[in-house]
Amino acid sequence: MKKIITLLFTAFLAVSCGIFTSLTSTTTIGPQNSFVLGNNQHGAFSVDLKNISPNPLKIHLAPIDGGTHSPMVVQPNQKASLKVDKNTAVVIGNPSNESADVELKVHGDTGLSMGYKN
């Protein structure tokens, strides 16, 4: 009986910890600034984002070993979905002179660094 209870408890923990494989955030990016998500070693992840600002945002992917690729512009109220390879950052740039807000929903590896750069 003890083994069954231990097995059920372990299964419950494994299933309940699945909720930690996603995160949701509304992020503010200052004027002429960028928000960088995942500029560290990590596994693959995906991001659903929505530009909730009055100005366009510029987005690109940046592998941590150098380079950039997959540039896109996300217009106000537009949504975008990105699949991000392991060890690659998402850079969300705000080229306007006003602060910008973006809604982010991240799935997969959430052990991601987060920070700002000019």
C-alpha positions in Angstrom: 0.0 0.0 0.0 2.9 2.4 0.8 4.3 1.9 -2.6 1.0 2.7 -4.3 0.7 5.9 -2.3 4.3 6.9 -3.1 3.7 6.2 -6.8 0.5 8.2 -6.8 2.1 11.1 -5.0 5.1 11.1 -7.4 2.7 11.0 -10.4 0.7 14.0 -8.9 3.9 16.0 -8.5 5.1 15.3 -12.0 1.7 16.4 -13.5 1.4 19.5 -11.3 4.9 20.7 -12.0 3.8 20.9 -15.7 2.2 24.2 -14.9 5.7 25.7 -14.5 6.5 25.1 -18.2 4.9 28.4 -19.2 4.9 32.0 -18.0 2.8 35.1 -18.8 4.0 38.6 -18.5 3.2 42.2 -19.6 6.5 43.9 -20.2 7.2 47.6 -20.6 10.1 48.6 -22.8 11.5 52.1 -22.5 11.9 54.5 -25.5 14.8 53.5 -27.8 15.4 50.4 -25.7 15.1 46.6 -26.2 13.9 43.7 -24.0 16.0 40.5 -24.4 14.5 37.1 -23.5 16.7 34.1 -23.3 20.2 35.4 -23.7 21.6 32.4 -21.8 21.9 28.6 -22.3 18.4 27.1 -22.4 16.2 24.7 -24.3 13.8 25.5 -27.1 10.7 27.6 -26.3 7.9 29.4 -28.0 6.5 32.9 -27.5 3.1 34.2 -28.2 3.2 38.0 -28.0 0.9 40.9 -28.6 2.0 44.5 -29.1 -0.4 46.5 -26.9 1.4 49.8 -27.6 0.5 52.6 -30.1 3.8 52.1 -32.0 5.4 49.2 -33.9 7.9 46.9 -32.3 10.9 45.4 -34.1 11.7 41.8 -33.2 14.5 39.4 -34.1 16.2 36.2 -32.9 19.8 36.3 -31.7 21.7 33.0 -31.1 23.9 33.4 -28.0 27.0 32.5 -30.0 26.4 35.5 -32.3 24.4 36.8 -35.2 20.8 37.7 -35.7 18.0 36.4 -37.9 14.2 36.3 -38.5 13.5 40.0 -38.2 9.9 41.1 -38.1 7.8 44.2 -37.3 4.8 43.8 -35.0 2.3 46.6 -35.5 0.0 47.9 -32.7 -2.6 45.3 -31.5 -0.9 42.7 -33.8 0.0 39.3 -32.4 3.0 37.1 -33.4 4.0 33.6 -32.5 7.7 32.6 -32.5 9.4 29.2 -32.1 12.8 29.8 -30.6 15.7 27.3 -30.9 17.8 26.4 -27.9 20.4 29.0 -26.9 18.7 31.7 -28.9 17.3 35.0 -27.5 14.3 37.0 -28.6 15.0 40.7 -28.9 12.0 43.0 -28.8 13.0 46.5 -29.8 11.1 49.7 -29.2 12.3 52.2 -31.7 9.8 54.9 -30.7 10.2 57.8 -28.4 7.5 56.5 -26.1 7.4 53.5 -23.7 5.9 50.3 -25.2 4.1 47.4 -23.7 4.0 43.8 -24.9 2.1 40.8 -23.6 4.2 37.7 -23.6 3.1 34.0 -23.2 6.2 31.7 -23.1 5.9 27.9 -23.3 8.6 25.3 -23.1 11.9 26.0 -21.3 11.2 29.0 -19.0 14.7 29.1 -17.4 15.3 32.2 -19.5 17.3 35.3 -18.7 15.4 38.5 -19.1 16.9 42.0 -19.4 17.0 45.3 -21.2 19.7 46.8 -23.5 20.1 50.1 -25.3 
